[in-house]
């Protein structure tokens, strides 16, 4: 079980959608993902930001499922978008995926990504309990 905290010596998390710190318990491993894009398994990509954001969350869910865990195991989310105006759409897709999970989180507006049709990129860190002998 991840231990999350929001010390009172720091301002509360913005809109209470994340945790300031997340501690991983002993006996767990951390898994780091590469940045996930709004590319479907068949290689297609929508020109629509909302559709790309929803696909990113599906891709991240598939990576967690591959390791036998869900959003409750998320430690950190880093998101990169091209415009501030996209942040509310990202927040909607992220909230629909996360539910009540509140990992540590950062969102950054960048001037560009590696390909012109990529509108956002999201990477996560999650915890997986190690098998016990």
N, C-alpha and C positions, 0 to 999 in steps of 0.2 A: 504494500500500500504506500503510495506516494504521500509525503507530508508536505502540505502547502501552508505558507504563512504570508501574512501581510502585517509586518510590524507597525505599531502605532507611531514610531519615530519617522515614518515615511508617509507621504500623502497616500490616501487610499487608491487602489487601482482605478484607472479611468473607466467609468461606467460599470465598474465591478465585473469586468469580463475576463480578467486574468488574475494570476497570483504573482506577487513580487518574487517569491522564492518557491522552489520545488525541490525537495530533498528525496533522493533515491535511496531506498533501504539497502542495507547490506545483503549480499546474496543476489543482487540484480546486476544485469548488464545494461549498458546504454547502447541504443542503435541510432545511428545518424543517417538520415536520408540525404540523397542529392535533391536539389531543387526540383520540385514537380511542376509540370506545366499543364495547360488545359488541353493536352493531346489525348484523344481517346485511344484505346488499345488497337484500333484499326489504323491509327496514324492520322486520322482526321483532326482538324482543329477549327473551331467556330471563330468567326471574326467578332463575336459578341463577348464582351467582358464577363457578363453574368454567367453565360454558358461555360466560358473557360474556368471561372471560379468554381462552379459546381463540379466540373470535370476534375479540377485539381483536388477537391475534397474526396471525390470518388477514388482517385489514384492513391491518395494518402491512406484512405480507409483500406484499400487493397494491400498496401504495404504493411500496415499494422496487422491485418488479418493473416497475411503470410507468416507472421511471427506469432500468431495465436493470441493477439491482444486487441483491445479496442481503445477508444479515446481516453478511457480512464488511465491509461499508461503513458499518455503524452506528458513530457517534461517541458518542452519548449517548442514554440512556433515562430519562425522568422518568415515574414512575407514581404515581397518586393512588388510594388505596383508602379505604373507609369504616371499616374495623376492622382491628386488628392480626391478628385470627384469620384474615383473608383473605390475609395475606401468603404463607403456605406454598402456597396454591392458585395465587396469582399466580406464585410462584417456579417451580412445576411447569410451568405453561403457558409461561412465559418461557424456561425451560431447554430444554423440548422444541423450541421455535422457534429459540433461539440456537445450540444445539449448543456448539461450542468458542469461539464469538465472545464476547469480553469487553469490550463497550463501557463507557464511564463510565456510572454508574447511580445514580439516587436514587429511593427509594420513600418516600412521605409518607402518613400517615394524616390524613384531613381529616374535617370534621364533615358535609359534604354536597357533592353535585355539583349541576349545574343542573337536573336532573330526578330525581324520586324513584325511578324504575326503573333509573337508571344506578348501577351498583355499583363501577365503576372507570373511570378514564380514563388513557390512556397516550399520551405524545408522544415522538417521537424526532427526532434530528438525524442525518443521514447524509451521506456524501461521494460525489460523482459526479465522475469525471474529465472535465475539459473536453475537447471535441474539439480535436485538434491540426490546424493548417492543413497 
